[in-house]
Amino acid sequence: MPKTAHTKHIDRLHTQNPIDAAWRARQAQVDADIEGLSRDAGIDRFVDEMKASGTAPRQRIEKLKAYVRSRQSPKMGGA
């Protein structure tokens, strides 16, 4: 039996592939819809603007966290 190279498979939940990242984002929206969570047009616009300006994904994550925290009520606290 010939030896085959073993490659580590990374599923679409963990890859850096933009197609998989887009799939994860869509799945998150579907999950939120199922749970009855409302959408925030301001956050959607903010993310769209960052994508359009070419902001790197990791930077978008950090900026999005800061943006959401800045919009939280003081009563809600921060994590």
Secondary structure as GFF3:
##gff-version 3
##sequence-region A 1 79
A	DSSP	alpha_helix	18	35	.	.	.	ID=ss1
A	DSSP	alpha_helix	41	52	.	.	.	ID=ss2
A	DSSP	alpha_helix	57	71	.	.	.	ID=ss3
###
